[in-house]
Amino acid sequence: MLSQMTNNKPLLLVVDDQPQNRELLEAYLLPLGYAIVTATNGEEALEKLSSHRIDLVLLDVMMPGMNGFEVTRRIRQDETQRLLPVILVTALHEKEDRVKGIDAGCDDFISKPVDKMELLARVRSLLKVKAYNDLMSNYRTELESAVAQRTAELQQAFEKIKAASLDTIFRLSMASEYKEKDTSAHIMRMSHYCAAIARSRGLDESMVESIRYAAPMHDLGKIGIPDAILMKPAKLDAAEWEIMQQHTIIGAKILNGSDAEIIRLGETIALSHHEKWDGSGYPNGLKGMDIPIAGRIAAIADVFDALMSRRSYKEPFYVDKSLRIIREGRGTHFDPDVVDAFFAVQDDILAIKKLYDDKK
């Protein structure tokens, strides 16, 4: 007999291979407003559990095929049924049989013949426990959903702020090279060259991203260099070259003191991207591993882009010549490992050059 369940009625599953036992339990429970689903064996009971939202199981132990202990174990193996109340209804009275039931995961026992008052008391008690567990589960689910939604909203807000900040960095970096014809294209190439080399060098993705967004600030200090020097269509004399070298220090001073990680990294790159592996670079003559890794990466990216680009004092070099100069600088101008990382992604570097070609 399958009774229809209303929205407010707890649904009980009665499992017994004897029809008279099922009918007796229904006779006791239906008048009290419970809805009943019945099963005649263990397999049918598990099927009913999968197709109905059961609130409590009254389960006979001694049944043909799968007995009540095994059904209980199967119920407990289902994570969604882990807290479902299970009462074993049994004629077994031995202590070891009760221990078997507890080990299987049942919540309570009722002895046959069933006493009506005991049955109702135990059913009410366990349904109260289930109602509390359901309340806590629903609360936890709602709380997790609310936290997930709020986290997503905060992440979206963070991404918007981050995008706005990075756009500002990009635009201010362009200001330092505004008088040159190749402005935004150079900035984009530097950004992507550095990211590709950093990734090839084995840096983690967080550092790769930071270098990608900090690299455009490498020449920010040029904003403080006189136009006559910056745009001179010939080789700089010694005095002019000394002034030109100050753009590294000027850029670092502009970026100094920020709490933002990317700005601090931009300061490092601005100050160190003209240092050389053999110590002959500027402004501090750093050598080898004393040069920050971001500066070593930016150095090779900046030189390659300068070789491949038109400047006021030179025409662009061909790809083969530019690559040869980079290779020749291994161990003198450039960190050997960074040179190797550069050539490991040579195709990517050339694709970036083509994508952000200032001739377009």
DOVEXRO-239090 format. One line per 5 residues: number of its first residue (from 1); their letters; for each residue x negated, y negated, z of N, C-alpha, C. Coordinates in steps of 0.001 Angstrom, whole numbers, plus 500000, padded with zeros to 6 digits. Last residue first. Example, Ala and Ser with C-alpha at 12.3 -4.5 7.8 and 13.67 -1.06 7.14 Angstrom:
2) SA) 487150 502250 507080 486330 501060 507140 487100 499970 507870 ~ 486810 505690 507800 487700 504500 507800 486800 503300 507800
//
This chain:
360) KKDDY) 448198 451557 462074 449606 451797 461727 450420 450522 461824 ~ 445718 451078 462998 445962 450672 461606 447419 450811 461226 ~ 445440 452186 465502 445787 450755 465434 446033 450269 464020 ~ 446858 455268 466214 445925 454563 465337 446360 453111 465203 ~ 447951 457253 467835 447924 455864 468301 446901 455051 467503
355) LKKIA) 447633 459607 466341 448968 459205 466796 449021 457731 467176 ~ 444864 459775 465974 445749 459611 464818 447122 459090 465231 ~ 444005 460119 468612 443491 458998 467809 444415 458721 466629 ~ 445306 462520 469188 445680 461302 469926 445227 460070 469149 ~ 443892 464206 467491 445336 464039 467282 445842 462792 467994
350) LIDDQ) 441384 464076 468641 441568 463520 467295 443050 463314 466965 ~ 441970 465374 471058 441443 464007 471049 441676 463345 469690 ~ 442702 467915 470176 443692 467072 470861 443255 465605 470842 ~ 440262 468769 469143 441417 468652 468244 442493 467768 468862 ~ 438680 468815 471507 438377 467894 470408 439570 467692 469477
345) VAFFA) 438593 470113 473890 439900 469610 473435 439705 468600 472301 ~ 435963 470725 474167 436920 471833 474282 438312 471420 473817 ~ 434738 468270 474150 434700 469050 472915 435624 470264 472960 ~ 435341 467516 476833 435753 466692 475694 435811 467538 474421 ~ 434004 469448 478309 435475 469372 478400 436043 468568 477235
340) DVVDP) 431384 468760 477657 431892 470077 477264 433425 470092 477292 ~ 431320 466238 478858 431121 466349 477402 431677 467686 476912 ~ 431608 467043 481485 432676 466232 480884 432554 466239 479362 ~ 429212 468369 481888 430468 469117 482002 431637 468356 481381 ~ 427322 466241 481569 427368 467372 480627 428673 468151 480678
335) DFHTG) 428156 462880 481717 428167 464120 482505 428261 465303 481529 ~ 426319 460742 479453 427531 461388 479953 427247 462631 480804 ~ 423767 459778 478845 424867 458844 479068 426018 459517 479827 ~ 422527 462436 479391 421886 461124 479547 422955 460080 479857 ~ 424148 464625 479105 423052 464710 480063 422266 463421 480230
330) RGERI) 425006 463775 475884 425191 464801 476926 423945 464871 477822 ~ 424711 462169 473712 424696 461531 475029 424881 462493 476183 ~ 425085 463735 471530 423707 463334 471834 423591 462687 473215 ~ 427860 463840 471504 427095 465061 471801 425654 464721 472193 ~ 428464 461202 470782 428933 461732 472068 428099 462945 472459
325) IRLSK) 427286 461183 468248 426775 460268 469273 427205 460739 470669 ~ 428928 463037 466937 427503 463311 467093 426895 462437 468190 ~ 431378 461755 466922 431228 462991 467693 429761 463322 467924 ~ 430717 459656 465172 431162 459377 466547 430980 460598 467430 ~ 430131 461039 462830 429089 460239 463484 429453 459971 464930
320) DVYFP) 432631 462200 462277 431444 463038 462475 430340 462282 463210 ~ 434369 459936 461980 434566 460910 463045 433287 461694 463324 ~ 432672 456786 461340 433398 457983 460923 433453 458979 462086 ~ 433157 453697 463123 432333 454803 462638 433226 455943 462181 ~ 434425 450442 462257 434575 451756 462898 433651 452794 462286
315) EKYSR) 432089 447671 462331 433148 448427 461683 433284 449780 462388 ~ 431380 445060 464759 431096 446299 464030 432328 446853 463346 ~ 432101 442846 466274 430695 442952 465905 430379 444204 465087 ~ 434733 443131 466914 434323 441860 466288 432902 441935 465758 ~ 435489 446536 465908 435241 445500 466901 434768 444238 466180
310) RSMLA) 437382 449363 465177 436777 448139 464661 436622 447147 465812 ~ 436615 452597 466621 437459 451417 466415 436668 450251 465837 ~ 435026 454700 467341 436005 454948 466285 436828 453711 465913 ~ 433530 453664 469441 432851 454117 468227 433820 454228 467054 ~ 435555 453242 471327 434812 452095 470786 434105 452477 469490
305) DFVDA) 436317 455859 471878 437287 454962 471247 436597 453736 470655 ~ 433950 456826 473026 434468 457432 471799 435446 456495 471100 ~ 433803 455150 475280 432764 455097 474244 433280 455687 472940 ~ 436104 455923 476682 435934 454535 476257 434902 454428 475140 ~ 435649 458628 477207 436838 458227 476449 436661 456826 475880
300) IAAIR) 433356 458509 478769 433281 459177 477463 434480 458791 476595 ~ 434377 457025 480981 433192 456588 480221 433168 457205 478835 ~ 436428 458448 482139 436760 457214 481414 435592 456751 480553 ~ 434888 460469 483343 435850 460808 482282 436175 459573 481443 ~ 433431 459016 485200 432707 459823 484204 433619 460185 483030
295) GAIPI) 435515 457940 486748 434650 457045 485982 433890 457795 484904 ~ 436513 460251 487911 437398 459460 487037 436586 458498 486179 ~ 434320 461074 489439 434740 461881 488298 435639 461103 487355 ~ 431922 458538 490338 433217 459211 490537 433665 459932 489267 ~ 428509 459193 490517 429534 458493 489732 430857 459224 489942
290) DMGKL) 427016 461035 491781 427390 459849 492556 428431 459013 491817 ~ 426260 462948 489992 427503 463183 490720 427902 462022 491621 ~ 424380 460656 488061 424898 462005 488238 426224 462056 488985 ~ 424035 457418 489556 423460 458513 488788 424175 459818 489096 ~ 424543 453864 489283 424831 455168 489879 424344 456276 488953
285) GNPYG) 424128 451149 488794 423090 452117 488468 423296 453468 489128 ~ 426131 449304 489126 425404 449740 490319 424328 450776 490053 ~ 427676 448671 486889 426915 447590 487536 425992 448063 488663 ~ 425664 450437 484393 425940 449279 485256 427356 449403 485821 ~ 423140 453027 483742 424340 452236 483474 424505 451068 484433
280) SGDWK) 421151 454814 484200 420787 453595 483469 421997 452690 483188 ~ 421620 457308 485298 421384 456181 486201 421091 454867 485523 ~ 422379 459353 483679 420948 459271 484012 420610 458071 484896 ~ 425119 458888 483338 424690 460084 484051 423219 460001 484487 ~ 426085 455487 483889 425597 456562 483026 425016 457695 483861
275) EHHSL) 428914 453259 484179 427775 453952 484768 427376 455107 483850 ~ 431214 452239 483192 429999 451963 482414 428741 452499 483105 ~ 433182 452889 484994 433264 453521 483681 432094 453175 482755 ~ 433332 451810 487600 432341 452862 487317 432327 453381 485886 ~ 435295 449845 487965 433947 449602 488459 432915 450574 487889
270) AITEG) 437590 450981 486841 437114 449677 486359 435657 449448 486749 ~ 437842 453292 488441 437527 453411 487015 436970 452102 486460 ~ 438462 452128 490939 437298 453013 490787 436862 453108 489330 ~ 440843 450787 490306 439674 450034 490793 438395 450845 490596 ~ 442447 452979 489687 442133 452010 488642 440929 451158 489025
265) LRIIE) 442680 454044 492217 441939 454801 491213 441559 453900 490044 ~ 444234 452032 493330 442910 452301 493897 442048 453093 492912 ~ 446497 452326 491731 445748 451069 491665 444343 451269 492232 ~ 447317 454870 492527 446925 454652 491134 446124 453365 490986 ~ 447950 454477 495275 446893 455407 494867 446400 455115 493453
260) ADSGN) 448432 451365 496808 448904 452320 495802 447741 453160 495296 ~ 447423 449421 498372 447803 450661 499055 448218 451741 498063 ~ 444587 447463 497281 445946 447974 497095 446172 449238 497929 ~ 441992 446468 497351 442871 446261 498499 444276 446782 498368 ~ 441229 445461 493978 440811 445822 495340 441911 445564 496369
255) LIKAG) 441695 444559 491460 442460 445725 491905 442190 446103 493355 ~ 439914 442453 491181 441347 442218 490940 442190 443334 491551 ~ 437495 443779 491615 437964 442772 492589 439457 442503 492435 ~ 437330 445366 489324 437436 446013 490631 437943 445037 491684 ~ 437079 443343 487366 438236 444248 487368 438438 444915 488709
250) IITHQ) 434606 442244 488137 435820 441414 488155 437066 442303 488209 ~ 432917 444399 487657 433066 443890 489030 434337 443054 489156 ~ 433199 444657 484904 433444 445811 485779 433715 445354 487215 ~ 432444 442231 483878 433868 442599 483771 434193 443810 484641 ~ 429747 441791 483967 430511 441418 485160 431985 441838 485075
245) QMIEW) 428677 442234 481526 428666 443340 482473 429504 443050 483717 ~ 428779 439695 480413 429720 440719 479955 429805 441877 480951 ~ 426580 438494 481640 427941 438022 481952 428965 439083 481578 ~ 424579 439950 480426 424690 439968 481887 426078 439503 482322 ~ 424955 439223 477776 425175 440616 478172 425321 440740 479694
240) EAADL) 424186 436549 477842 425583 436893 477538 425905 438318 477984 ~ 421482 436886 478362 422318 436152 479313 423794 436485 479112 ~ 420638 438358 476072 420458 438897 477429 421372 438210 478438 ~ 423184 438125 473485 421827 437951 474002 421788 438395 475451 ~ 425171 440470 471623 425045 439519 472719 423582 439372 473109
235) KAPKM) 425546 440654 468092 425008 441233 469311 424833 440155 470380 ~ 428617 439185 466881 427212 439570 466750 426755 440143 468083 ~ 430985 437734 467189 430839 438685 466066 429390 439087 465812 ~ 432458 437435 470346 431274 437101 469542 431059 438145 468440 ~ 434499 437667 472142 434839 437762 470724 433645 437493 469802
230) LIADP) 433301 437392 474648 434167 438542 474392 434395 438760 472897 ~ 432005 434955 474455 431227 436181 474640 432054 437391 474221 ~ 434072 433212 474075 432899 433095 473199 432020 434333 473289 ~ 435841 433741 476152 436159 434199 474801 434935 434188 473883 ~ 434446 434860 479274 434713 433792 478284 434935 434363 476877
225) IGIKG) 436161 437128 481372 434985 436902 480510 435310 435839 479460 ~ 438376 437882 482777 437527 436836 483353 436283 436538 482544 ~ 439474 439936 481446 440284 438715 481500 439468 437545 482057 ~ 437917 442068 481862 437603 441255 480682 438402 439960 480655 ~ 438933 443598 483949 438037 442486 484271 437663 441619 483089
220) LDHMP) 440251 445713 482792 441057 444596 483287 440191 443367 483564 ~ 439350 448052 481672 438749 446789 481229 439525 445567 481694 ~ 440874 450072 482951 439413 450128 482965 438758 448798 482602 ~ 443564 450502 483093 443057 449342 483829 441535 449223 483758 ~ 444204 452894 481832 444409 451645 481094 443856 450407 481793
215) AAYRI) 443684 454849 483936 442694 454569 482890 442941 453266 482131 ~ 445899 455360 485509 444907 454402 486002 443932 453974 484912 ~ 447403 457263 484237 448017 455950 484452 447031 454910 484971 ~ 445596 459416 484068 446302 458957 482864 446842 457545 483045 ~ 444929 459799 486712 443917 459267 485789 444574 458718 484528
210) SEVMS) 447378 460884 487602 446861 459643 488187 445829 458999 487265 ~ 447530 463234 486080 448536 462180 485896 448027 460846 486437 ~ 445309 464604 487118 445397 464310 485676 446370 463156 485438 ~ 446088 464919 489759 444950 464046 489449 444946 463668 487979 ~ 448219 466697 489350 448443 465441 490060 447325 464445 489751
205) EDLGR) 447023 468881 488126 447945 468034 487349 448230 466704 488024 ~ 443478 469146 488850 444877 469517 489028 445784 468477 488376 ~ 440838 469601 486409 441456 468856 487505 442923 469243 487613 ~ 439529 470796 484289 440043 471652 485353 440625 470908 486537 ~ 438789 469558 482003 437751 469657 483030 438211 470495 484222
200) SRAIA) 441206 469395 480715 440216 470345 480208 439109 470579 481233 ~ 442271 467281 482211 442923 468603 482251 441943 469675 481774 ~ 440502 465258 481472 440639 465639 482881 441261 467022 483018 ~ 440986 465084 478713 439665 465494 479191 439738 465973 480636 ~ 443673 464236 478719 443294 465471 478032 441946 465991 478537
195) ACYHS) 443479 461803 480123 444312 462896 480647 443905 464225 480027 ~ 441803 460321 478410 441368 460632 479778 442169 461791 480365 ~ 443413 460108 476102 442090 460739 476062 441695 461220 477460 ~ 445609 458674 477148 445785 460068 476740 444455 460807 476567 ~ 444434 456165 477784 445279 456883 478739 445340 458367 478408
190) MRMIH) 443171 455443 475382 442388 455660 476602 443172 456500 477611 ~ 445467 455134 473743 444451 456154 473448 443622 456472 474689 ~ 446761 452993 474997 447418 454300 474916 446413 455400 474631 ~ 444853 450959 474642 445294 451332 475993 445919 452723 475977 ~ 444744 450815 471855 443551 451194 472619 443943 451671 474013
185) ASTDK) 447370 449943 471345 446912 451220 470795 445691 451711 471564 ~ 447481 447429 472561 448285 448520 473114 447824 449876 472606 ~ 445123 446289 470877 445438 446141 472302 446182 447359 472825 ~ 443210 445233 468553 443603 446574 468995 443879 446541 470491 ~ 442442 442587 468412 443528 443064 467556 444087 444397 468052
180) EKYES) 441987 440739 471447 441504 441692 470460 442683 442232 469651 ~ 443371 439308 473285 442760 438551 472183 442177 439475 471116 ~ 444164 441160 475205 445166 440581 474313 444546 439888 473105 ~ 443045 442580 477178 442483 442766 475837 443362 442110 474772 ~ 444435 442030 479468 442979 441899 479515 442341 442000 478136
175) AMSLR) 447047 442657 478839 446685 441243 478930 445182 441052 478909 ~ 447194 445402 479071 447158 444824 477719 446704 443370 477764 ~ 447488 445577 481806 446247 446062 481201 446093 445506 479785 ~ 450082 444687 482065 449012 443850 482602 447662 444280 482045 ~ 451389 446861 480860 451496 445521 480265 450407 444580 480776
170) FITDL) 450717 448986 482571 450395 449048 481152 450371 447649 480536 ~ 451807 448136 485007 450369 448390 484884 449946 448341 483422 ~ 454532 448104 484278 453862 446863 484679 452352 446999 484546 ~ 454929 450792 483866 455124 449880 482742 454438 448547 483026 ~ 454545 451696 486436 453589 452090 485408 453702 451204 484174
165) SAAKI) 456787 450567 487686 455435 450232 488141 454406 450539 487065 ~ 458882 451787 486320 458752 450332 486271 457341 449898 486665 ~ 458417 454456 487018 458376 454062 485609 458180 452554 485469 ~ 458784 454290 489804 457486 454692 489256 457350 454244 487811 ~ 461476 453624 489902 460487 452697 490461 459108 452993 489885
160) KEFAQ) 462513 455936 488709 462767 454622 488110 461739 453602 488590 ~ 461652 457896 490480 461181 457942 489099 461392 456600 488399 ~ 463067 457139 492793 461601 457098 492782 461057 457069 491362 ~ 465665 457656 491950 465288 456286 492298 463769 456123 492260 ~ 465477 460411 491627 465807 459573 490480 465388 458125 490726
155) QLEAT) 464939 461122 494267 463955 461427 493236 464195 460579 491993 ~ 467300 460333 495501 466055 459666 495877 464968 459900 494833 ~ 469035 462129 494257 469241 460693 494086 467967 459915 494414 ~ 468003 464550 495189 468015 464283 493745 468167 462786 493475 ~ 468501 464234 497911 467122 464378 497445 467020 464057 495952
150) RQAVA) 471264 464219 497888 470554 463010 498318 469104 463042 497849 ~ 471734 466835 497012 472230 465712 496221 471468 464429 496572 ~ 470540 468293 499086 470056 468452 497712 470476 467274 496839 ~ 472125 467463 501247 470694 467169 501259 470126 467251 499840 ~ 474589 468496 500430 474446 467053 500634 472976 466645 500605
145) SELET) 473988 471228 500388 474417 470566 499160 474227 469055 499263 ~ 473393 471646 503069 472356 471880 502066 472690 471188 500755 ~ 475932 471057 504132 474779 470254 504514 473649 470405 503490 ~ 477462 473064 502987 477780 471665 502692 476601 470754 503009 ~ 476201 475276 504155 476242 475137 502701 476498 473693 502297
140) RYNSM) 476654 474776 506868 475281 474851 506379 475234 474655 504866 ~ 479443 474913 506880 478782 473670 507289 477352 473634 506749 ~ 479795 477549 506124 480305 476482 505261 479632 475152 505568 ~ 478616 478790 508357 478088 479023 507018 478514 477923 506054 ~ 480257 477907 510420 478857 477533 510428 478221 477709 509051
135) LDNYA) 482677 479087 509591 482592 477637 509787 481140 477178 509719 ~ 482004 481774 509617 482375 481146 508342 482245 479631 508429 ~ 481579 482103 512376 480472 482315 511435 480752 481662 510083 ~ 484210 481603 513272 483105 480730 513693 481925 480859 512738 ~ 485529 483714 512054 485941 482348 511745 484837 481357 512128
130) KVKLL) 484278 485879 513296 484092 485650 511864 484457 484222 511473 ~ 485205 485552 515905 483768 485485 515646 483509 485200 514172 ~ 487921 485948 515417 487467 484667 515956 485973 484481 515706 ~ 487858 488587 514585 488253 487563 513608 487866 486165 514088 ~ 487163 489851 516978 486197 489828 515882 486565 488818 514790
125) SRVRA) 489517 489380 518492 488204 488940 518964 487210 488831 517816 ~ 491554 490601 516998 491587 489153 517261 490191 488640 517630 ~ 490667 493295 517122 490793 492610 515826 490766 491098 516024 ~ 490801 493804 519861 489514 493866 519195 489551 493146 517842 ~ 493557 493482 520340 492579 492671 521070 491243 492639 520339
120) LLEMK) 494705 495393 518687 494979 493981 518439 493959 493077 519122 ~ 493663 497787 519841 493444 497444 518439 493597 495953 518212 ~ 494708 497685 522440 493261 497646 522237 492934 497225 520808 ~ 497420 497909 521850 496940 496720 522527 495417 496561 522353 ~ 497575 500462 520553 497978 499241 519878 497355 497996 520529
115) DVPKS) 495158 502915 520341 496023 502176 521267 496307 500808 520662 ~ 494853 505692 518235 494662 504256 518393 495675 503678 519372 ~ 493517 508824 519404 494594 508027 518802 494495 506560 519179 ~ 490512 507238 518359 491795 507823 517984 492258 508739 519118 ~ 488901 504247 519457 489070 505699 519492 490456 506098 519011
110) IFDDC) 486983 501848 517884 488315 502137 518443 488502 503647 518348 ~ 484096 499785 518138 484704 501108 517969 486117 501077 518519 ~ 482135 497252 516357 482942 497752 517469 483495 499136 517124 ~ 480390 496690 514288 480526 495704 515361 481273 496248 516573 ~ 477837 498692 512607 479221 498353 512963 479235 497368 514134
105) GADIG) 475347 499554 511686 475676 498125 511627 477097 497775 511983 ~ 474093 501951 512070 474595 501672 510716 474990 500213 510555 ~ 473626 501867 514799 472485 501821 513881 472915 501479 512457 ~ 476276 502139 515641 475557 500895 515924 474369 500746 514982 ~ 476790 504755 514734 477590 503629 514247 476900 502294 514459
100) KVRDE) 474921 506197 516212 474873 506209 514748 475619 505020 514159 ~ 475938 505741 518781 474621 505198 518426 474456 505154 516910 ~ 478269 507235 518599 478356 505778 518784 477029 505102 518399 ~ 477155 509735 518389 477980 509239 517287 478134 507723 517376 ~ 475906 510022 520860 475060 509922 519668 475835 509426 518447
95) KEHLA) 478164 510248 522565 477315 509067 522640 476453 508901 521386 ~ 481242 511422 521183 479895 511665 521669 479052 510385 521593 ~ 483663 511133 520071 483484 510495 521376 482067 510677 521912 ~ 485568 510714 517163 484310 511158 517758 484066 510409 519060 ~ 487642 509645 515925 487980 510616 516960 486730 511146 517637
90) TVLIV) 487566 506126 515102 487045 507495 515088 487579 508350 516224 ~ 486925 503356 513358 488072 504019 513999 487787 505510 513941 ~ 484735 500724 513565 484844 502152 513262 485983 502749 514084 ~ 484945 497584 512223 485346 498395 513373 485462 499842 512913 ~ 483058 494929 511156 483404 496316 510838 483716 497049 512145
85) PLLRQ) 482908 491629 509919 483209 492507 511055 483660 493897 510584 ~ 480218 490490 507948 481609 490950 507907 481882 491888 509086 ~ 477651 489615 507684 478333 489264 508929 479807 489693 508940 ~ 476918 490594 505149 476059 490858 506309 476771 490603 507635 ~ 477912 490359 502677 478756 491045 503656 478033 491255 504991
80) TEDQR) 475972 489228 501125 477222 488468 501289 478139 489086 502333 ~ 474018 491192 501077 473763 489970 501833 475043 489172 502071 ~ 474526 494509 501546 474999 493394 500720 474866 492109 501529 ~ 473948 496262 503527 472920 496047 502514 473267 494894 501572 ~ 476262 496530 504946 475214 495687 505514 474071 495429 504534
75) IRRTV) 477662 498337 503319 478193 496981 503541 477073 496055 504005 ~ 476120 500620 503621 476220 499985 502297 476717 498535 502429 ~ 476602 501192 506319 475249 500869 505870 475271 500151 504515 ~ 479348 501745 506156 478879 500612 506961 477477 500189 506529 ~ 479286 504075 504615 479983 502884 504109 479498 501637 504845
70) EFGNM) 477939 505759 506390 477303 505380 505136 477956 504147 504525 ~ 479861 505993 508455 478523 505483 508748 477838 504970 507470 ~ 482098 507127 507149 482156 505744 507616 480806 505145 507949 ~ 480962 509114 504287 481592 508895 505594 481487 507435 506026 ~ 481710 510072 501081 480964 509084 501845 481642 508827 503181
65) GPMMV) 483323 513075 501222 482401 512267 500410 481602 511345 501310 ~ 486017 512658 503562 485308 513455 502553 484449 512552 501676 ~ 485425 511122 506763 486138 511137 505481 485361 512029 504520 ~ 485205 510001 509777 485190 511327 509159 486064 511335 507918 ~ 485679 507192 510297 484339 507772 510194 484346 509058 509389
60) DLLVL) 487590 504445 509029 487536 505812 509559 486119 506357 509359 ~ 487575 501063 509699 486958 502112 508893 486937 503454 509628 ~ 488609 497973 509037 488914 499065 509973 488594 500354 509229 ~ 487059 494915 508464 487235 496285 507983 487522 497208 509158 ~ 487928 491535 507652 487594 492542 508664 487886 493926 508090
55) DIRHS) 488272 489943 505408 487863 489290 506653 487449 490285 507736 ~ 487543 490031 501926 487960 490728 503136 487423 490013 504364 ~ 488379 489147 499068 487684 488427 500142 488184 488981 501479 ~ 487901 491764 496655 488737 490997 497564 487866 490251 498576 ~ 486067 493245 495221 487122 492558 494467 488056 491720 495332
50) SLKEL) 484341 494521 496911 483764 493729 495825 484806 492899 495085 ~ 486040 495916 498571 485215 494851 499143 484630 493949 498058 ~ 487013 497818 496826 487925 496779 497330 487140 495606 497931 ~ 484671 499346 496518 485273 498689 495353 486188 497552 495787 ~ 484362 500325 499083 483343 499435 498546 483843 498675 497316
45) AEEGN) 486697 501960 499184 486517 500852 500128 485497 499845 499595 ~ 486184 503864 497267 487271 502917 497029 487149 501709 497945 ~ 484096 505202 498604 483871 504573 497303 484934 503527 496998 ~ 485380 506178 500958 484310 505192 501012 484085 504461 499713 ~ 489027 506307 500661 487697 506892 500807 486649 505784 500740
40) TATVI) 491353 504901 500444 491462 506288 500924 490100 506964 501096 ~ 492284 501621 501523 491449 502491 500681 491467 503881 501293 ~ 494306 498599 501532 493937 499945 502002 493037 500651 500997 ~ 494827 495444 502921 494398 496177 501742 493944 497535 502235 ~ 497078 493183 504463 496390 494472 504499 496050 494938 503085
35) AYGLP) 497320 490258 506488 497488 490890 505179 496599 492129 505147 ~ 498944 489595 509612 497739 489947 508858 498129 490529 507500 ~ 501147 489084 511186 500782 488110 510157 499503 488403 509411 ~ 502061 490972 512864 501325 489864 513482 500776 488882 512452 ~ 503146 492992 511336 504060 492079 512036 503368 490881 512665
30) LLYAE) 500727 494327 510419 501524 493475 509531 502458 492524 510277 ~ 499686 495963 512520 499043 494701 512143 499912 493765 511306 ~ 501110 498327 512992 500673 497512 514123 500283 496086 513697 ~ 501485 499273 510420 502663 499007 511254 502307 498132 512446 ~ 498847 499721 509630 499644 498679 508965 500843 498289 509819
25) LLERN) 498240 501874 511292 497507 500605 511459 498253 499455 510787 ~ 500040 503773 510219 500132 503370 511619 499448 502026 511841 ~ 499145 504063 507588 500481 503503 507829 500638 503038 509267 ~ 496679 505272 508020 496753 503967 507372 498079 503292 507671 ~ 497535 507686 509162 496679 506779 509937 496686 505372 509332
20) QPQDD) 498989 508850 507128 499684 508497 508353 498859 507534 509216 ~ 497027 509346 505105 498026 508296 504907 498720 507876 506192 ~ 493627 509749 505619 494944 510245 506047 495979 509140 505918 ~ 491306 508452 505039 491771 509418 504051 493139 510003 504400 ~ 491037 504967 505406 491260 506266 506066 491786 507228 505007
15) VVLLL) 490632 501624 505955 490067 502739 505196 490265 504029 505991 ~ 491841 498453 505507 492041 499664 506304 491608 500854 505452 ~ 490875 495196 505608 490740 496403 504808 490824 497613 505731 ~ 492693 492191 505980 492015 493318 506594 491988 494493 505627 ~ 492678 488773 505761 492873 489986 504972 492021 491111 505561
10) PKNNT) 494500 486238 507476 493292 487052 507364 493609 488347 506615 ~ 496493 483818 505841 496473 485128 506488 495108 485790 506349 ~ 496700 481471 504427 496316 481378 505827 496217 482728 506524 ~ 497495 482124 501832 496270 481376 502025 495774 481406 503464 ~ 498594 485599 501843 498827 484162 501736 497532 483451 502087
5) MQSLM) 498256 488583 500059 497704 487742 501105 498071 486290 500840 ~ 500258 491438 499609 499806 490165 499081 499349 489269 500228 ~ 499178 494794 500287 500012 493642 500630 499418 492379 500025 ~ 499304 497885 499020 498500 496672 498923 499395 495474 499157 ~ 499153 501192 500000 500000 500000 500000 499115 498753 500000
//
